[in-house]
Amino acid sequence: IALMRRAITAYTDYAGLNERTNADTVGLISSITDPDVFADTLAMQIDTKLNKKQEILEAADVRERLMVLNRIIGEENEVLSIEQSIKEKVEESVKQNQKEYILREQMKAISEELGYGEEIAEEADRWKQALKAIGLDPKIETKIDREINKFMKMPPGSADSSVIRNYVETIIELPWHESSDTNLDIKKAEKILDEDHY
């Protein structure tokens, strides 16, 4: 009787975790008093691998069958619990992504309503023209252009947009094609240092 009760408890958990299981079967199995019929009926309700079902059938007597059933249902419950946890995490991630998308779209709409969209577009256009005037390597220009396009999709005043603004403006202000007149003659520098010290 104790093994039957434990099996009913385990199967109740199983039915709750397995969407393919009919919840009505819990009541049906709970009402069976004959251990042999109980074990056979319960074994038929478990969606498990063929080798595990074979293990149940090969059990020597009803007590052993119930012990095997309890173990197998417990193992199935562990697997189903993990699957359920993964599913919930995925659903939560999807919800979060949807929420972020909606918020971004709302911020975009607000920005356009307030006239920020035009300012951002003008600023981005100014940067792109400046980059073309500099004449950078195509790979570098493509990378910076990608950052500018990202900037255009961000809410004004956000931390990320400030980072991109500083990055792009620093790139544009760098003296890309200017060479230094600094004399890099090592021997001459060594001689000057020696004269200063001695």
N, CA, C and O of each residue as an XYZ file, in Angstrom:
792
protein
N       0.836     -1.212      0.000
C       0.000      0.000      0.000
C       0.869      1.261      0.000
O       0.560      2.230     -0.693
N       1.960      1.246      0.780
C       2.856      2.407      0.844
C       3.463      2.701     -0.521
O       3.583      3.859     -0.920
N       3.850      1.635     -1.241
C       4.424      1.801     -2.584
C       3.388      2.353     -3.556
O       3.720      3.143     -4.441
N       2.140      1.940     -3.393
C       1.066      2.446     -4.247
C       0.822      3.929     -3.987
O       0.639      4.716     -4.916
N       0.822      4.296     -2.702
C       0.611      5.716     -2.352
C       1.740      6.587     -2.909
O       1.513      7.674     -3.439
N       2.970      6.065     -2.766
C       4.113      6.822     -3.273
C       4.028      6.970     -4.792
O       4.356      8.019     -5.348
N       3.580      5.900     -5.449
C       3.445      5.929     -6.906
C       2.372      6.929     -7.345
O       2.543      7.632     -8.341
N       1.259      6.988     -6.593
C       0.184      7.947     -6.910
C       0.691      9.378     -6.765
O       0.409     10.230     -7.608
N       1.451      9.643     -5.676
C       2.013     10.989     -5.462
C       2.957     11.369     -6.608
O       2.898     12.475     -7.145
N       3.836     10.408     -6.968
C       4.793     10.659     -8.061
C       4.062     10.874     -9.385
O       4.437     11.742    -10.172
N       3.014     10.077     -9.627
C       2.268     10.196    -10.884
C       1.468     11.506    -10.935
O       1.294     12.089    -12.005
N       0.990     11.957     -9.785
C       0.278     13.248     -9.732
C       1.219     14.375    -10.173
O       0.833     15.262    -10.934
N       2.475     14.319     -9.671
C       3.488     15.304    -10.098
C       3.768     15.168    -11.594
O       3.890     16.158    -12.316
N       3.864     13.919    -12.035
C       4.134     13.631    -13.458
C       3.038     14.220    -14.351
O       3.323     14.850    -15.369
N       1.785     14.005    -13.954
C       0.649     14.516    -14.736
C       0.658     16.042    -14.795
O       0.274     16.638    -15.802
N       1.102     16.664    -13.703
C       1.175     18.129    -13.670
C       2.280     18.684    -14.550
O       2.167     19.794    -15.069
N       3.357     17.910    -14.720
C       4.508     18.367    -15.510
C       4.388     18.011    -16.989
O       4.917     18.718    -17.848
N       3.690     16.911    -17.284
C       3.588     16.422    -18.658
C       2.269     16.890    -19.290
O       1.186     16.457    -18.895
N       2.386     17.770    -20.264
C       1.193     18.342    -20.912
C       0.399     17.299    -21.692
O      -0.792     17.478    -21.945
N       1.067     16.205    -22.072
C       0.395     15.178    -22.877
C      -0.439     14.216    -22.021
O      -1.163     13.374    -22.552
N      -0.333     14.349    -20.710
C      -1.058     13.439    -19.814
C      -2.428     14.007    -19.461
O      -2.559     15.185    -19.130
N      -3.430     13.167    -19.534
C      -4.796     13.557    -19.162
C      -4.904     13.586    -17.638
O      -4.660     12.577    -16.976
N      -5.265     14.727    -17.092
C      -5.350     14.895    -15.631
C      -6.363     13.939    -14.994
O      -6.243     13.604    -13.815
N      -7.355     13.502    -15.767
C      -8.388     12.591    -15.244
C      -7.825     11.227    -14.865
O      -8.402     10.511    -14.047
N      -6.682     10.873    -15.473
C      -6.111      9.549    -15.191
C      -5.625      9.435    -13.747
O      -5.547      8.331    -13.207
N      -5.302     10.559    -13.120
C      -4.850     10.544    -11.718
C      -5.954      9.980    -10.831
O      -5.703      9.106    -10.001
N      -7.168     10.477    -11.006
C      -8.311      9.994    -10.230
C      -8.623      8.541    -10.519
O      -8.975      7.776     -9.621
N      -8.487      8.163    -11.800
C      -8.774      6.793    -12.210
C      -7.802      5.814    -11.547
O      -8.217      4.800    -10.986
N      -6.509      6.127    -11.616
C      -5.491      5.247    -11.036
C      -5.599      5.210     -9.505
O      -5.400      4.164     -8.888
N      -5.912      6.346     -8.910
C      -6.047      6.413     -7.449
C      -7.174      5.522     -6.930
O      -7.146      5.072     -5.785
N      -8.164      5.275     -7.784
C      -9.332      4.483     -7.355
C      -9.096      2.966     -7.454
O      -9.909      2.177     -6.971
N      -7.985      2.566     -8.077
C      -7.692      1.136     -8.235
C      -7.074      0.591     -6.946
O      -6.095      1.139     -6.439
N      -7.650     -0.487     -6.426
C      -7.167     -1.069     -5.158
C      -6.319     -2.321     -5.365
O      -5.499     -2.658     -4.511
N      -6.502     -3.000     -6.470
C      -5.728     -4.212     -6.746
C      -4.311     -3.823     -7.192
O      -4.155     -3.141     -8.205
N      -3.274     -4.249     -6.447
C      -1.897     -3.857     -6.775
C      -1.460     -4.226     -8.191
O      -0.787     -3.439     -8.855
N      -1.845     -5.440     -8.666
C      -1.442     -5.865    -10.020
C      -2.065     -4.973    -11.095
O      -1.378     -4.510    -12.005
N      -3.361     -4.739    -10.980
C      -4.073     -3.888    -11.942
C      -3.537     -2.460    -11.860
O      -3.347     -1.801    -12.882
N      -3.295     -1.990    -10.634
C      -2.754     -0.647    -10.400
C      -1.417     -0.475    -11.130
O      -1.215      0.496    -11.858
N      -0.509     -1.435    -10.920
C       0.822     -1.356    -11.527
C       0.745     -1.374    -13.051
O       1.412     -0.587    -13.721
N      -0.077     -2.281    -13.598
C      -0.204     -2.390    -15.058
C      -0.801     -1.124    -15.672
O      -0.328     -0.631    -16.696
N      -1.859     -0.605    -15.020
C      -2.520      0.615    -15.527
C      -1.571      1.810    -15.475
O      -1.493      2.602    -16.414
N      -0.850      1.924    -14.352
C       0.082      3.045    -14.192
C       1.206      2.961    -15.221
O       1.600      3.976    -15.796
N       1.721      1.759    -15.453
C       2.817      1.570    -16.421
C       2.400      2.019    -17.817
O       3.207      2.575    -18.562
N       1.138      1.776    -18.170
C       0.639      2.168    -19.495
C       0.549      3.686    -19.668
O       0.594      4.191    -20.790
N       0.422      4.408    -18.554
C       0.246      5.869    -18.617
C       1.571      6.632    -18.700
O       1.588      7.822    -19.017
N       2.677      5.945    -18.416
C       3.975      6.623    -18.401
C       4.568      6.668    -19.804
O       4.742      5.633    -20.448
N       4.872      7.859    -20.265
C       5.479      8.065    -21.585
C       7.004      8.013    -21.417
O       7.654      9.035    -21.198
N       7.546      6.820    -21.524
C       8.985      6.652    -21.303
C       9.590      5.765    -22.380
O       8.881      5.275    -23.259
N      10.910      5.557    -22.311
C      11.604      4.753    -23.324
C      11.194      3.284    -23.233
O      10.764      2.795    -22.189
N      11.343      2.610    -24.354
C      10.922      1.209    -24.457
C      11.684      0.313    -23.475
O      11.103     -0.594    -22.880
N      12.982      0.569    -23.307
C      13.775     -0.270    -22.405
C      13.314     -0.142    -20.951
O      13.431     -1.087    -20.171
N      12.788      1.042    -20.590
C      12.280      1.232    -19.222
C      10.943      0.504    -19.049
O      10.668     -0.059    -17.989
N      10.126      0.523    -20.089
C       8.851     -0.209    -20.026
C       9.113     -1.721    -19.938
O       8.401     -2.463    -19.261
N      10.163     -2.139    -20.650
C      10.557     -3.544    -20.616
C      10.993     -3.941    -19.201
O      10.703     -5.039    -18.725
N      11.691     -3.020    -18.551
C      12.161     -3.252    -17.177
C      10.974     -3.464    -16.222
O      11.028     -4.303    -15.323
N       9.904     -2.687    -16.437
C       8.699     -2.822    -15.591
C       8.062     -4.194    -15.807
O       7.665     -4.865    -14.854
N       7.970     -4.602    -17.090
C       7.329     -5.880    -17.437
C       8.122     -7.074    -16.902
O       7.545     -8.105    -16.557
N       9.451     -6.926    -16.837
C      10.304     -8.040    -16.420
C      10.431     -8.171    -14.900
O      11.054     -9.110    -14.407
N       9.839     -7.227    -14.160
C       9.901     -7.303    -12.689
C       9.258     -8.602    -12.211
O       8.218     -9.024    -12.715
N       9.911     -9.229    -11.216
C       9.509    -10.575    -10.762
C       8.125    -10.612    -10.141
O       7.353    -11.532    -10.414
N       7.797     -9.639     -9.318
C       6.480     -9.620     -8.667
C       5.952     -8.191     -8.594
O       6.631     -7.249     -9.002
N       4.738     -8.036     -8.071
C       4.084     -6.730     -8.056
C       4.835     -5.719     -7.195
O       4.882     -4.531     -7.512
N       5.423     -6.207     -6.101
C       6.183     -5.284     -5.229
C       7.379     -4.708     -5.990
O       7.633     -3.505     -5.943
N       8.095     -5.562     -6.679
C       9.256     -5.098     -7.455
C       8.806     -4.179     -8.592
O       9.464     -3.183     -8.891
N       7.667     -4.527     -9.230
C       7.136     -3.688    -10.306
C       6.827     -2.275     -9.811
O       7.112     -1.287    -10.489
N       6.237     -2.201     -8.611
C       5.902     -0.886     -8.032
C       7.170     -0.101     -7.685
O       7.211      1.119     -7.844
N       8.197     -0.802     -7.212
C       9.463     -0.135     -6.899
C      10.111      0.427     -8.165
O      10.607      1.553     -8.183
N      10.094     -0.395     -9.227
C      10.645      0.053    -10.516
C       9.833      1.233    -11.054
O      10.398      2.205    -11.556
N       8.518      1.144    -10.949
C       7.637      2.226    -11.393
C       7.937      3.528    -10.665
O       8.034      4.587    -11.284
N       8.083      3.443     -9.344
C       8.386      4.641     -8.553
C       9.701      5.277     -8.991
O       9.809      6.499     -9.098
N      10.702      4.426     -9.244
C      12.008      4.959     -9.674
C      11.907      5.621    -11.044
O      12.417      6.721    -11.256
N      11.241      4.931    -11.969
C      11.131      5.460    -13.338
C      10.316      6.758    -13.372
O      10.684      7.711    -14.060
N       9.218      6.786    -12.632
C       8.403      8.022    -12.594
C       9.215      9.163    -11.986
O       9.135     10.302    -12.446
N      10.001      8.854    -10.947
C      10.866      9.875    -10.328
C      11.872     10.437    -11.314
O      12.102     11.645    -11.366
N      12.479      9.533    -12.108
C      13.449      9.965    -13.132
C      12.776     10.827    -14.201
O      13.322     11.845    -14.628
N      11.591     10.407    -14.622
C      10.843     11.178    -15.627
C      10.481     12.562    -15.084
O      10.538     13.555    -15.810
N      10.107     12.618    -13.804
C       9.744     13.899    -13.179
C      10.926     14.857    -13.143
O      10.763     16.061    -13.343
N      12.126     14.319    -12.884
C      13.332     15.159    -12.876
C      13.574     15.761    -14.258
O      13.856     16.952    -14.388
N      13.459     14.921    -15.289
C      13.657     15.391    -16.676
C      12.606     16.436    -17.039
O      12.926     17.480    -17.607
N      11.352     16.146    -16.705
C      10.257     17.075    -17.014
C      10.411     18.395    -16.270
O      10.087     19.455    -16.805
N      10.909     18.332    -15.028
C      11.125     19.565    -14.240
C      12.176     20.446    -14.895
O      12.020     21.665    -14.964
N      13.248     19.824    -15.375
C      14.313     20.574    -16.062
C      13.772     21.203    -17.345
O      14.031     22.370    -17.638
N      13.014     20.404    -18.106
C      12.421     20.912    -19.353
C      11.483     22.083    -19.078
O      11.469     23.071    -19.812
N      10.699     21.956    -18.005
C       9.765     23.020    -17.626
C      10.513     24.290    -17.251
O      10.114     25.392    -17.625
N      11.613     24.124    -16.502
C      12.427     25.271    -16.083
C      13.028     25.987    -17.291
O      13.025     27.216    -17.361
N      13.545     25.200    -18.245
C      14.119     25.778    -19.471
C      13.053     26.519    -20.264
O      13.280     27.625    -20.755
N      11.876     25.887    -20.382
C      10.765     26.495    -21.119
C      10.362     27.835    -20.504
O      10.128     28.810    -21.217
N      10.285     27.870    -19.172
C       9.894     29.108    -18.473
C      10.925     30.210    -18.692
O      10.576     31.375    -18.879
N      12.218     29.819    -18.666
C      13.286     30.805    -18.887
C      13.227     31.373    -20.304
O      13.413     32.572    -20.515
N      12.961     30.482    -21.279
C      12.863     30.925    -22.679
C      11.679     31.878    -22.849
O      11.792     32.919    -23.496
N      10.542     31.504    -22.256
C       9.340     32.349    -22.346
C       9.581     33.705    -21.698
O       9.147     34.736    -22.213
N      10.281     33.695    -20.558
C      10.586     34.950    -19.854
C      11.500     35.825    -20.698
O      11.332     37.043    -20.762
N      12.479     35.180    -21.351
C      13.409     35.913    -22.216
C      12.676     36.537    -23.400
O      12.934     37.684    -23.765
N      11.748     35.764    -24.003
C      10.954     36.267    -25.139
C      10.102     37.452    -24.706
O      10.008     38.459    -25.407
N       9.475     37.311    -23.522
C       8.641     38.405    -22.994
C       9.478     39.661    -22.768
O       9.054     40.773    -23.083
N      10.689     39.461    -22.209
C      11.574     40.594    -21.933
C      11.979     41.287    -23.233
O      11.994     42.515    -23.319
N      12.312     40.467    -24.257
C      12.698     41.035    -25.559
C      11.540     41.803    -26.198
O      11.732     42.866    -26.787
N      10.329     41.241    -26.068
C       9.140     41.914    -26.610
C       8.899     43.237    -25.883
O       8.571     44.254    -26.495
N       9.073     43.193    -24.555
C       8.880     44.396    -23.739
C       9.880     45.484    -24.134
O       9.522     46.653    -24.280
N      11.157     45.068    -24.305
C      12.196     46.030    -24.688
C      11.906     46.614    -26.077
O      12.109     47.804    -26.315
N      11.429     45.756    -26.989
C      11.103     46.219    -28.344
C       9.981     47.256    -28.303
O      10.060     48.300    -28.950
N       8.934     46.948    -27.530
C       7.795     47.872    -27.410
C       8.246     49.204    -26.810
O       7.853     50.271    -27.282
N       9.079     49.132    -25.760
C       9.566     50.354    -25.112
C      10.422     51.187    -26.076
O      10.326     52.413    -26.115
N      11.267     50.482    -26.855
C      12.103     51.196    -27.836
C      11.243     51.908    -28.873
O      11.505     53.053    -29.244
N      10.208     51.203    -29.332
C       9.309     51.792    -30.323
C       8.554     52.996    -29.746
O       8.336     53.997    -30.428
N       8.161     52.873    -28.472
C       7.469     53.983    -27.807
C       8.400     55.186    -27.660
O       8.000     56.326    -27.894
N       9.658     54.911    -27.267
C      10.645     55.989    -27.131
C      10.900     56.661    -28.481
O      11.048     57.879    -28.580
N      10.943     55.817    -29.517
C      11.152     56.350    -30.870
C       9.996     57.263    -31.268
O      10.202     58.343    -31.821
N       8.773     56.809    -30.975
C       7.582     57.599    -31.313
C       7.575     58.916    -30.540
O       7.240     59.963    -31.093
N       7.947     58.860    -29.258
C       7.998     60.074    -28.424
C       9.051     61.030    -28.960
O       8.827     62.237    -29.050
N      10.217     60.466    -29.319
C      11.305     61.295    -29.856
C      10.880     62.003    -31.130
O      11.166     63.183    -31.329
N      10.189     61.257    -31.993
C       9.723     61.862    -33.245
C       8.688     62.947    -32.982
O       8.666     63.986    -33.641
N       7.823     62.672    -31.989
C       6.791     63.645    -31.625
C       7.410     64.938    -31.102
O       6.916     66.034    -31.367
N       8.502     64.785    -30.356
C       9.167     65.956    -29.774
C      10.162     66.603    -30.734
O      10.738     67.649    -30.435
N      10.354     65.972    -31.883
C      11.259     66.558    -32.872
C      12.696     66.127    -32.729
O      13.566     66.640    -33.433
N      12.977     65.161    -31.803
C      14.351     64.708    -31.617
C      14.846     63.895    -32.809
O      16.035     63.894    -33.126
N      13.917     63.206    -33.461
C      14.297     62.340    -34.570
C      15.040     63.088    -35.664
O      16.026     62.589    -36.207
N      14.562     64.299    -35.991
C      15.199     65.094    -37.040
C      16.596     65.518    -36.606
O      17.535     65.497    -37.402
N      16.728     65.905    -35.329
C      18.040     66.334    -34.825
C      19.053     65.203    -34.898
O      20.200     65.406    -35.295
N      18.615     64.005    -34.507
C      19.502     62.840    -34.535
C      19.903     62.518    -35.964
O      21.070     62.240    -36.240
N      18.937     62.555    -36.872
C      19.214     62.266    -38.284
C      20.211     63.277    -38.857
O      21.108     62.910    -39.617
N      20.048     64.549    -38.489
C      20.958     65.603    -38.966
C      22.371     65.383    -38.424
O      23.360     65.525    -39.144
N      22.441     65.030    -37.129
C      23.742     64.794    -36.499
C      24.441     63.603    -37.161
O      25.633     63.660    -37.461
N      23.684     62.530    -37.385
C      24.239     61.330    -38.015
C      24.702     61.636    -39.438
O      25.757     61.167    -39.866
N      23.919     62.418    -40.165
C      24.273     62.782    -41.534
C      25.559     63.610    -41.561
O      26.410     63.446    -42.436
N      25.673     64.504    -40.576
C      26.879     65.352    -40.471
C      28.121     64.474    -40.233
O      29.176     64.705    -40.824
N      27.978     63.475    -39.365
C      29.083     62.561    -39.088
C      29.480     61.784    -40.338
O      30.664     61.623    -40.631
N      28.473     61.302    -41.073
C      28.751     60.493    -42.272
C      29.473     61.312    -43.347
O      30.365     60.813    -44.033
N      29.073     62.561    -43.478
C      29.742     63.438    -44.446
C      31.190     63.694    -44.028
O      32.096     63.724    -44.860
N      31.386     63.878    -42.725
C      32.733     64.121    -42.198
C      33.628     62.903    -42.432
O      34.805     63.048    -42.763
N      33.072     61.715    -42.259
C      33.837     60.480    -42.480
C      34.254     60.343    -43.936
O      35.382     59.948    -44.233
N      33.328     60.675    -44.854
C      33.643     60.591    -46.285
C      34.748     61.594    -46.641
O      35.614     61.310    -47.469
N      34.704     62.757    -46.009
C      35.709     63.785    -46.278
C      37.096     63.350    -45.797
O      38.109     63.705    -46.398
N      37.131     62.580    -44.711
C      38.411     62.115    -44.168
C      39.045     61.094    -45.103
O      40.263     61.070    -45.281
N      38.189     60.235    -45.710
C      38.698     59.217    -46.636
C      39.372     58.061    -45.915
O      40.511     57.708    -46.221
N      38.670     57.476    -44.963
C      39.224     56.367    -44.185
C      39.241     55.067    -44.986
O      38.631     54.957    -46.050
N      39.946     54.105    -44.447
C      39.934     52.754    -45.010
C      38.484     52.255    -45.016
O      37.775     52.452    -44.029
N      38.026     51.616    -46.096
C      36.616     51.173    -46.189
C      36.150     50.328    -45.000
O      35.009     50.458    -44.558
N      37.029     49.465    -44.482
C      36.658     48.616    -43.340
C      36.369     49.457    -42.102
O      35.400     49.210    -41.384
N      37.220     50.453    -41.858
C      37.039     51.337    -40.697
C      35.767     52.159    -40.865
O      34.983     52.321    -39.930
N      35.580     52.674    -42.081
C      34.397     53.504    -42.346
C      33.105     52.697    -42.171
O      32.119     53.209    -41.639
N      33.112     51.431    -42.620
C      31.932     50.558    -42.471
C      31.610     50.333    -41.002
O      30.447     50.374    -40.601
N      32.648     50.095    -40.197
C      32.446     49.854    -38.759
C      31.843     51.090    -38.072
O      30.905     50.979    -37.282
N      32.396     52.260    -38.387
C      31.893     53.495    -37.772
C      30.477     53.793    -38.260
O      29.629     54.259    -37.499
N      30.238     53.517    -39.542
C      28.899     53.727    -40.112
C      27.863     52.850    -39.402
O      26.721     53.263    -39.199
N      28.271     51.649    -39.032
C      27.385     50.738    -38.312
C      27.027     51.317    -36.938
O      25.884     51.226    -36.492
N      28.014     51.906    -36.287
C      27.789     52.531    -34.971
C      26.843     53.737    -35.093
O      25.998     53.967    -34.227
N      26.998     54.483    -36.162
C      26.132     55.656    -36.386
C      24.681     55.205    -36.600
O      23.748     55.818    -36.081
N      24.511     54.140    -37.360
C      23.153     53.611    -37.592
C      22.523     53.122    -36.296
O      21.318     53.264    -36.087
N      23.360     52.536    -35.414
C      22.872     52.105    -34.101
C      22.428     53.316    -33.289
O      21.389     53.299    -32.628
N      23.239     54.364    -33.355
C      22.964     55.608    -32.623
C      21.613     56.186    -33.019
O      20.877     56.699    -32.177
N      21.289     56.098    -34.315
C      20.032     56.666    -34.822
C      18.801     55.957    -34.257
O      17.716     56.536    -34.211
N      18.969     54.696    -33.826
C      17.842     53.918    -33.317
C      17.694     54.016    -31.802
O      16.732     53.503    -31.230
N      18.648     54.676    -31.161
C      18.626     54.751    -29.693
C      17.856     55.961    -29.189
O      17.748     56.977    -29.876
N      17.319     55.834    -27.965
C      16.631     56.991    -27.377
C      17.629     58.120    -27.106
O      18.739     57.851    -26.648
N      17.264     59.363    -27.377
C      18.167     60.484    -27.120
C      18.512     60.570    -25.632
O      17.649     60.377    -24.775
N      19.752     60.855    -25.341
C      20.160     61.028    -23.947
C      20.462     59.747    -23.218
O      20.821     59.784    -22.041
N      20.327     58.595    -23.887
C      20.626     57.332    -23.216
C      22.137     57.185    -23.068
O      22.910     57.809    -23.795
N      22.542     56.349    -22.115
C      23.969     56.148    -21.844
C      24.681     55.601    -23.085
O      25.787     56.036    -23.406
N      24.051     54.651    -23.784
C      24.666     54.046    -24.969
C      24.832     55.050    -26.103
O      25.835     55.029    -26.816
N      23.848     55.929    -26.267
C      23.947     56.916    -27.343
C      25.077     57.912    -27.052
O      25.748     58.375    -27.974
N      25.286     58.240    -25.776
C      26.382     59.145    -25.387
C      27.738     58.514    -25.677
O      28.664     59.182    -26.137
N      27.839     57.214    -25.402
C      29.090     56.495    -25.660
C      29.409     56.508    -27.151
O      30.544     56.771    -27.550
N      28.389     56.220    -27.978
C      28.603     56.204    -29.426
C      28.934     57.602    -29.938
O      29.796     57.760    -30.803
N      28.252     58.617    -29.406
C      28.525     60.001    -29.827
C      29.998     60.357    -29.562
O      30.690     60.879    -30.436
N      30.460     60.064    -28.339
C      31.858     60.364    -27.985
C      32.833     59.596    -28.862
O      33.861     60.124    -29.285
N      32.491     58.338    -29.125
C      33.356     57.474    -29.952
C      33.480     58.033    -31.370
O      34.586     58.184    -31.888
N      32.335     58.339    -31.997
C      32.337     58.821    -33.391
C      33.033     60.176    -33.489
O      33.838     60.401    -34.393
N      32.724     61.072    -32.567
C      33.327     62.410    -32.618
C      34.839     62.359    -32.397
O      35.589     63.134    -32.991
N      35.274     61.443    -31.541
C      36.724     61.279    -31.317
C      37.395     60.775    -32.587
O      38.469     61.247    -32.958
N      36.758     59.812    -33.253
C      37.298     59.272    -34.509
C      37.429     60.372    -35.551
O      38.451     60.482    -36.229
N      36.386     61.183    -35.671
C      36.372     62.246    -36.682
C      37.454     63.293    -36.402
O      38.065     63.828    -37.328
N      37.683     63.577    -35.124
C      38.649     64.631    -34.752
C      40.111     64.181    -34.828
O      41.019     65.010    -34.781
N      40.336     62.872    -34.944
C      41.726     62.391    -35.012
C      42.426     62.890    -36.276
O      41.806     62.943    -37.337
N      43.717     63.261    -36.182
C      44.469     63.744    -37.359
C      44.921     62.564    -38.226
O      46.086     62.169    -38.197
N      43.977     62.008    -38.997
C      44.240     60.778    -39.731
C      45.367     60.889    -40.757
O      46.182     59.976    -40.888
N      45.413     61.988    -41.472
C      46.390     62.091    -42.580
C      47.481     63.126    -42.315
O      48.178     63.553    -43.236
N      47.623     63.522    -41.063
C      48.666     64.500    -40.721
C      49.876     63.765    -40.159
O      49.744     62.918    -39.275
N      51.046     64.093    -40.673
C      52.274     63.465    -40.176
C      52.999     64.437    -39.256
O      52.893     65.653    -39.414
N      53.730     63.894    -38.303
C      54.450     64.728    -37.324
C      55.836     65.070    -37.842
O      56.480     64.271    -38.523
N      56.279     66.271    -37.506
C      57.634     66.695    -37.889
C      58.653     66.302    -36.833
O      59.820     66.683    -36.922
N      58.224     65.552    -35.846
C      59.119     65.166    -34.753
C      60.292     64.373    -35.300
O      60.105     63.437    -36.078
N      61.470     64.735    -34.907
C      62.680     64.060    -35.363
C      62.855     62.785    -34.551
O      63.007     62.835    -33.330
N      62.834     61.648    -35.227
C      62.929     60.363    -34.538
C      64.332     59.759    -34.648
O      64.503     58.545    -34.533
N      65.337     60.621    -34.871
C      66.718     60.152    -34.960
C      67.194     59.750    -33.560
O      67.446     60.613    -32.719
N      67.316     58.448    -33.312
C      67.659     57.928    -31.986
C      69.071     58.351    -31.581
O      69.301     58.745    -30.437
N      70.010     58.267    -32.519
C      71.413     58.626    -32.219
C      71.525     60.081    -31.797
O      72.248     60.422    -30.861
N      70.788     60.941    -32.516
C      70.835     62.369    -32.200
C      70.226     62.629    -30.825
O      70.745     63.431    -30.049
N      69.097     61.930    -30.525
C      68.441     62.087    -29.217
C      69.376     61.629    -28.105
O      69.424     62.240    -27.037
N      70.121     60.549    -28.357
C      71.048     60.026    -27.347
C      72.173     61.021    -27.074
O      72.588     61.217    -25.932
N      72.658     61.649    -28.154
C      73.745     62.618    -28.036
C      73.303     63.839    -27.230
O      74.051     64.352    -26.397
N      72.052     64.305    -27.495
C      71.513     65.479    -26.774
C      71.362     65.159    -25.293
O      71.675     65.991    -24.441
N      70.890     63.974    -24.987
C      70.716     63.559    -23.589
C      72.056     63.470    -22.877
O      72.191     63.866    -21.720
N      73.045     62.941    -23.591
C      74.402     62.831    -22.986
C      74.988     64.193    -22.689
O      75.623     64.402    -21.655
N      74.761     65.145    -23.637
C      75.285     66.510    -23.427
C      74.592     67.174    -22.246
O      75.214     67.937    -21.507
N      73.299     66.888    -22.066
C      72.544     67.481    -20.949
C      72.995     66.943    -19.612
O      72.979     67.660    -18.611
N      73.398     65.680    -19.587
C      73.738     65.048    -18.317
C      75.221     65.197    -17.942
O      75.572     65.113    -16.765
N      76.069     65.412    -18.918
C      77.508     65.473    -18.587
C      78.079     66.839    -18.917
O      79.268     67.078    -18.709
